Amino acid sequence: MANAFLTVNEIANEALALLRSNLVVPLLFSRRYEADLNAGSKVGDTIRLRRRSQGVVDEYNGSSITVRDITETSHSVVLEKHFDASIKVTDKEMTLSIKDFSEQVLAPRIVEMGEKVDAYGLGKLLAIPNVAGPSEAAPAALPASISAMALVEKTLNDLKVPNRPRYQIASSLYKATILGVDSFTEVDKRGDTDAMEQARINMLFGFDTFMAQNVDSTTFTTGTQTSAVTNGAVAAGATSIVYDGAAVAAGTLKENDIITIAGYGKAVIAADSVATASAGTLTIKEPLREAVADGVAFTVYDGGGNTRQCHGAVFHPDCLAFIAVPLAQPTAAPSRYVQDPETGLSLRLVFDYDRDLKSDVLSIDLLCGAEMIDGRLGAQVVLNI
């Protein structure tokens, strides 16, 4: 009796299950923007998000009211990454059981694809403008006590982030720090009876905490600039700010530097820039939610060429967005598009014959984008080095 060949449907479902088990980002970031993109989307396609400024409520004085306009700005989520794993497969491999095919052919590629997706999404943590806990004012050690973790929670409370859900993503070093504190691991002291499973660490101070190996913890060196003032008023929605009066005449601002704008809040620098005669232009990642007046001072978080590492973040899911949308199915080759109803993850599998390789080729690909979309809903956890 001839061996039965695996079908594209069997392989697609197995690939999706493998991918789901190797990801953190798509499960914790907001996914509500995917409905705005349809099958056939491609790299570079953009979702424009409308954002309203914070509402203002006045106290009625008994005789008149103040009528205020609704001010809207916009932000974008771009489909930046198209990940592909193309595999040369033989008839022998196609006659393996789905379990053996999964272990020998699919797993090495799908696990790597999951790593790339997570690494890409976790890179967006660097765009969150706030810093949590003991490092809020200046970089410090990772939270390693109840009092230090209480300061992490305080950061989000001060930002008025909704109490639930709140997530924490921790690097391997940050997880080791957390698990080194007895009070964080003794469930009788925390009132949490769920066992740790896979990446999930038990609830800590209201944060559902997950370890992610792909947190970008490479050492970051800040620019040499420390402070300056705006040169001209800046409108809501702007991402470019002209400044002068800089403390360092030829000071630099580096991508991912964090600045605090007096009376506004924090922003993250989007591109390297250099001042000339104490003046220059900077760009920020998140468009201004509100206008900033002329002559407003800003300071650089730990500026002056200091070094730090990001080891995770605490956030509400609406702080960050992840989108993975259906890819068009070709008509000339057997293919299958699969979407997980639980997580919304999307994969396309295509079988084709490569005339150059004289062999069948299985292509598995995924199109996705991620972005930090509301800096008021999260904070980085950083370590001074």
C-alpha positions as CSV (number, residue, x, y, z in Angstrom):
1,M,0.0,0.0,0.0
2,A,1.4,3.4,-1.0
3,N,2.3,5.9,1.7
4,A,-0.2,8.7,2.2
5,F,1.0,12.2,1.5
6,L,0.5,15.0,4.0
7,T,-1.9,17.6,2.8
8,V,-1.3,21.4,2.9
9,N,-4.2,21.7,5.4
10,E,-2.5,19.3,7.8
11,I,0.8,21.1,7.5
12,A,-0.8,24.5,7.8
13,N,-2.6,23.7,11.0
14,E,0.5,22.1,12.6
15,A,2.6,25.2,11.6
16,L,0.1,27.5,13.2
17,A,0.1,25.5,16.4
18,L,3.8,25.7,16.6
19,L,3.9,29.4,15.9
20,R,1.3,30.1,18.6
21,S,3.3,28.3,21.2
22,N,6.5,30.3,20.5
23,L,5.2,33.9,20.7
24,V,4.6,36.5,23.4
25,V,4.0,39.7,21.6
26,P,0.8,38.9,19.6
27,L,-0.8,37.7,22.8
28,L,-0.1,40.8,24.9
29,F,-0.3,43.7,22.4
30,S,-3.6,45.2,21.2
31,R,-4.9,43.4,18.0
32,R,-8.0,45.5,17.4
33,Y,-6.7,47.3,14.3
34,E,-6.4,44.2,12.1
35,A,-9.9,44.5,10.9
36,D,-8.9,47.7,8.9
37,L,-6.6,45.6,6.6
38,N,-7.8,42.9,4.3
39,A,-6.3,39.9,2.4
40,G,-3.9,41.2,-0.3
41,S,-2.1,43.7,2.0
42,K,1.6,44.1,1.5
43,V,4.7,45.6,3.2
44,G,4.3,49.3,3.6
45,D,0.5,49.3,3.9
46,T,-0.5,51.6,6.7
47,I,-3.4,52.0,9.2
48,R,-4.1,55.5,10.2
49,L,-5.4,55.8,13.8
50,R,-7.4,58.7,14.9
51,R,-6.6,59.9,18.5
52,R,-8.4,62.4,20.6
53,S,-6.6,64.6,23.1
54,Q,-7.4,64.2,26.8
55,G,-10.8,65.5,27.6
56,V,-11.2,68.7,29.7
57,V,-14.0,69.1,32.3
58,D,-14.7,72.5,33.7
59,E,-16.6,73.4,36.9
60,Y,-19.8,75.3,36.1
61,N,-19.7,78.8,37.5
62,G,-23.5,79.3,37.6
63,S,-23.7,81.7,34.7
64,S,-21.7,80.5,31.6
65,I,-20.0,77.4,30.1
66,T,-16.8,77.0,28.2
67,V,-17.3,75.2,24.9
68,R,-14.2,73.4,23.7
69,D,-13.3,71.9,20.3
70,I,-12.6,68.2,19.9
71,T,-9.0,68.0,19.0
72,E,-7.8,64.9,17.0
73,T,-4.4,63.8,15.9
74,S,-3.4,60.7,14.0
75,H,-0.8,57.9,14.4
76,S,0.2,55.0,12.1
77,V,0.7,51.3,12.3
78,V,2.7,50.1,9.3
79,L,3.0,46.6,8.0
80,E,6.8,46.6,8.2
81,K,7.8,42.9,8.2
82,H,7.2,40.0,5.8
83,F,8.8,36.9,7.3
84,D,9.3,33.9,5.0
85,A,10.5,30.3,5.5
86,S,10.9,28.4,2.2
87,I,11.8,24.8,2.4
88,K,12.9,22.3,-0.2
89,V,10.9,19.1,0.5
90,T,11.1,15.6,-1.0
91,D,8.5,12.9,-1.5
92,K,10.1,11.0,1.4
93,E,9.5,13.9,3.8
94,M,6.0,14.4,2.6
95,T,5.2,10.8,3.6
96,L,6.3,11.3,7.1
97,S,3.6,11.3,9.9
98,I,2.5,14.8,10.8
99,K,4.4,14.4,14.1
100,D,7.7,13.5,12.4
101,F,7.2,16.2,9.8
102,S,6.6,18.7,12.5
103,E,9.7,17.8,14.4
104,Q,12.1,17.4,11.4
105,V,10.9,20.0,9.0
106,L,8.5,22.5,10.5
107,A,9.7,23.1,14.0
108,P,13.1,24.5,13.3
109,R,11.7,27.1,10.8
110,I,8.6,28.0,12.7
111,V,10.4,28.4,16.0
112,E,12.8,30.8,14.2
113,M,9.9,32.7,12.7
114,G,8.4,33.1,16.1
115,E,11.7,34.4,17.4
116,K,11.9,37.0,14.6
117,V,8.3,38.1,15.1
118,D,8.8,38.5,18.9
119,A,12.2,40.3,18.5
120,Y,10.6,42.7,16.0
121,G,7.6,43.5,18.3
122,L,9.6,43.7,21.5
123,G,11.8,46.3,19.8
124,K,8.8,48.6,20.1
125,L,9.2,48.7,23.9
126,L,12.0,51.2,23.3
127,A,9.4,53.7,21.9
128,I,7.5,53.9,25.2
129,P,8.3,57.3,26.6
130,N,8.0,56.6,30.3
131,V,10.4,54.9,32.7
132,A,9.1,52.9,35.6
133,G,10.0,52.3,39.2
134,P,13.3,53.1,40.8
135,S,14.6,54.3,37.4
136,E,11.8,56.8,36.8
137,A,14.0,59.8,37.7
138,A,17.3,58.3,36.7
139,P,18.5,54.8,35.7
140,A,19.0,52.5,38.6
141,A,19.1,48.8,39.4
142,L,16.2,46.5,38.3
143,P,13.4,46.2,40.8
144,A,14.6,43.7,43.4
145,S,12.3,44.3,46.4
146,I,8.7,44.8,47.3
147,S,9.3,48.5,47.7
148,A,11.0,48.8,44.3
149,M,8.2,46.9,42.6
150,A,5.7,49.1,44.4
151,L,7.3,52.1,42.6
152,V,6.8,50.3,39.3
153,E,3.1,50.0,40.0
154,K,3.1,53.7,41.2
155,T,4.5,54.8,37.8
156,L,1.4,53.4,36.0
157,N,-0.9,54.6,38.8
158,D,0.5,58.1,38.4
159,L,-0.1,57.8,34.6
160,K,-3.7,56.8,35.4
161,V,-3.4,53.6,33.4
162,P,-6.4,51.4,33.8
163,N,-5.9,48.8,36.6
164,R,-6.8,45.8,34.4
165,P,-5.4,44.4,32.3
166,R,-1.8,45.3,33.0
167,Y,1.1,43.3,31.6
168,Q,4.8,43.1,32.4
169,I,7.3,41.8,29.9
170,A,10.7,40.8,31.5
171,S,14.0,39.9,30.0
172,S,15.8,36.8,31.2
173,L,17.9,38.9,33.5
174,Y,14.8,40.8,34.9
175,K,13.0,37.4,35.4
176,A,16.0,36.1,37.3
177,T,16.0,39.2,39.5
178,I,12.3,38.8,40.2
179,L,12.6,35.1,41.1
180,G,15.5,35.9,43.4
181,V,13.1,37.7,45.7
182,D,11.4,35.3,48.1
183,S,8.3,37.5,48.5
184,F,7.7,37.3,44.8
185,T,7.8,33.6,44.5
186,E,6.1,32.4,47.7
187,V,2.5,32.1,46.7
188,D,1.2,32.1,50.3
189,K,2.6,35.7,50.6
190,R,1.1,36.9,47.3
191,G,-2.2,35.1,47.5
192,D,-1.6,33.6,44.0
193,T,-2.0,29.8,43.7
194,D,-1.4,29.4,40.0
195,A,1.8,27.5,39.1
196,M,4.3,29.1,36.8
197,E,3.9,27.9,33.2
198,Q,6.2,28.5,30.2
199,A,6.9,32.2,29.9
200,R,4.3,33.2,32.5
201,I,5.4,34.3,35.9
202,N,2.7,34.7,38.6
203,M,0.9,38.0,39.2
204,L,3.1,40.7,40.6
205,F,1.5,43.9,42.0
206,G,-1.4,43.7,39.5
207,F,0.9,42.9,36.5
208,D,0.4,39.6,34.6
209,T,4.2,39.0,34.1
210,F,5.8,37.2,31.2
211,M,9.4,36.4,30.3
212,A,10.5,37.1,26.8
213,Q,14.0,36.1,25.7
214,N,14.0,38.6,22.8
215,V,13.7,41.8,24.7
216,D,16.2,44.2,23.1
217,S,18.6,44.7,26.1
218,T,21.5,45.9,24.0
219,T,23.4,48.7,25.7
220,F,22.1,52.1,24.6
221,T,24.3,55.2,24.9
222,T,22.4,58.5,25.1
223,G,23.2,61.5,23.1
224,T,25.4,64.2,24.6
225,Q,22.6,66.8,24.7
226,T,21.0,67.4,28.1
227,S,18.4,70.2,27.6
228,A,17.0,72.9,25.3
229,V,13.9,75.0,24.6
230,T,11.4,75.0,21.8
231,N,11.9,77.6,19.1
232,G,8.4,78.4,18.0
233,A,5.0,76.9,18.9
234,V,4.5,73.3,17.9
235,A,1.0,72.1,16.8
236,A,-0.8,69.0,18.0
237,G,0.0,66.1,15.8
238,A,3.5,67.3,14.9
239,T,6.5,65.0,15.0
240,S,9.1,67.7,14.4
241,I,10.3,70.2,17.0
242,V,12.7,73.1,16.3
243,Y,14.7,74.1,19.4
244,D,17.4,76.5,20.5
245,G,19.1,77.4,23.7
246,A,20.6,73.9,24.0
247,A,22.9,73.3,27.0
248,V,25.5,71.6,24.7
249,A,26.2,73.7,21.7
250,A,27.0,70.8,19.4
251,G,25.1,68.2,21.4
252,T,23.6,65.1,19.9
253,L,20.2,63.5,20.3
254,K,20.1,59.8,19.6
255,E,17.2,57.6,18.4
256,N,15.4,56.2,21.5
257,D,16.6,59.1,23.7
258,I,13.7,60.1,26.0
259,I,12.9,63.7,26.6
260,T,10.6,65.4,29.1
261,I,8.7,68.4,27.7
262,A,7.7,70.8,30.5
263,G,3.9,70.9,30.9
264,Y,3.4,68.2,28.3
265,G,5.1,64.9,29.3
266,K,7.6,62.6,27.7
267,A,8.5,61.7,24.1
268,V,11.0,59.4,22.4
269,I,13.4,60.7,19.8
270,A,12.9,59.1,16.4
271,A,16.2,59.8,14.6
272,D,19.7,61.0,15.4
273,S,20.3,64.7,15.2
274,V,23.1,67.2,16.0
275,A,22.7,70.7,17.3
276,T,24.6,73.6,15.6
277,A,25.3,76.6,17.8
278,S,22.9,75.3,20.4
279,A,20.0,75.0,17.9
280,G,18.5,72.2,15.8
281,T,15.5,70.1,14.9
282,L,14.4,66.9,16.6
283,T,11.8,64.3,15.5
284,I,9.7,62.2,17.9
285,K,8.1,58.8,17.4
286,E,4.6,59.5,18.8
287,P,2.9,62.6,17.3
288,L,2.2,65.3,19.9
289,R,-1.2,64.8,21.5
290,E,-1.5,68.5,22.4
291,A,0.2,71.7,21.2
292,V,3.4,72.9,22.8
293,A,4.1,76.6,23.2
294,D,7.2,78.6,22.2
295,G,10.0,78.7,24.7
296,V,9.0,75.5,26.6
297,A,12.0,73.7,28.1
298,F,12.8,70.0,27.5
299,T,15.3,67.8,29.3
300,V,16.9,64.5,28.1
301,Y,16.5,61.5,30.4
302,D,20.0,60.5,31.6
303,G,21.5,62.6,28.7
304,G,25.1,63.4,28.3
305,G,26.4,60.1,26.9
306,N,25.3,57.8,29.7
307,T,24.5,54.1,29.1
308,R,21.5,52.0,30.0
309,Q,19.6,48.8,29.0
310,C,15.9,48.1,28.6
311,H,14.9,44.9,30.3
312,G,11.2,45.0,29.7
313,A,8.1,47.1,30.2
314,V,4.8,47.4,32.1
315,F,1.8,48.5,30.1
316,H,-1.9,48.3,29.2
317,P,-2.3,46.4,25.9
318,D,-3.6,49.5,24.2
319,C,-0.2,51.0,24.6
320,L,1.1,48.8,21.8
321,A,-0.4,47.3,18.7
322,F,0.4,44.2,16.7
323,I,-1.2,43.4,13.4
324,A,-0.9,40.2,11.3
325,V,-3.2,40.1,8.3
326,P,-4.2,37.5,5.7
327,L,-2.0,37.3,2.6
328,A,-3.5,36.7,-0.8
329,Q,-3.6,33.0,-1.9
330,P,-2.0,32.3,-5.3
331,T,-4.2,30.6,-7.9
332,A,-1.4,28.6,-9.6
333,A,-0.2,26.5,-6.7
334,P,-1.8,24.6,-3.8
335,S,-2.0,26.9,-0.8
336,R,-3.7,27.4,2.5
337,Y,-4.3,30.5,4.6
338,V,-4.9,29.7,8.3
339,Q,-6.0,32.0,11.1
340,D,-6.1,31.0,14.7
341,P,-9.5,32.0,16.1
342,E,-8.0,32.3,19.6
343,T,-5.1,34.6,18.9
344,G,-5.9,36.0,15.4
345,L,-2.5,34.8,14.1
346,S,-2.3,34.4,10.3
347,L,-0.1,32.2,8.2
348,R,0.0,31.4,4.5
349,L,1.4,28.1,3.2
350,V,2.1,27.6,-0.5
351,F,3.4,24.5,-2.3
352,D,5.1,25.0,-5.6
353,Y,7.6,23.2,-8.0
354,D,10.9,25.0,-8.4
355,R,12.3,24.3,-11.9
356,D,15.8,25.4,-10.9
357,L,15.9,23.2,-7.8
358,K,14.0,20.4,-9.5
359,S,12.0,19.9,-6.3
360,D,8.9,20.9,-4.5
361,V,9.2,23.9,-2.3
362,L,7.0,24.7,0.8
363,S,6.8,28.4,1.6
364,I,5.4,29.6,4.9
365,D,5.1,33.4,5.3
366,L,3.6,35.9,7.7
367,L,3.0,39.7,7.2
368,C,2.9,41.8,10.3
369,G,3.4,45.2,11.9
370,A,3.8,46.6,15.4
371,E,3.9,50.0,16.9
372,M,3.8,51.9,20.2
373,I,0.5,53.8,19.8
374,D,-0.2,55.5,23.2
375,G,2.8,56.4,25.4
376,R,0.5,57.3,28.3
377,L,-0.3,53.6,28.9
378,G,3.1,52.1,29.7
379,A,6.7,52.5,30.9
380,Q,10.0,50.9,30.3
381,V,12.0,49.0,33.0
382,V,15.6,50.0,32.5
383,L,18.9,49.3,34.1
384,N,21.9,51.6,34.5
385,I,25.2,50.1,33.5
